[in-house]
């Protein structure tokens, strides 16, 4: 059993006790966000840090730059 710390940059996103260690380029989903394992590093006897890069979230509710210039007609 390993204490696996999933990290994005320098922030700990999730800590789990797992039997299997994720490998590099594995796809995973943490807290509803899709991500990919970049780096796996052993820190202590049973501790492992896993660097994860999450996909960028696109906010579809924002208006585009083109729509800002248009005026509404009544």
HELIX and SHEET records of a PDB file:
HELIX    1   1 UNK A   65  UNK A   68  1                                   4    
SHEET    1   A 5 UNK A  11  UNK A  18  0                                        
SHEET    2   A 5 UNK A   2  UNK A   8 -1                                        
SHEET    3   A 5 UNK A  47  UNK A  54  1                                        
SHEET    4   A 5 UNK A  33  UNK A  42 -1                                        
SHEET    5   A 5 UNK A  27  UNK A  30 -1                                        
END                                                                             
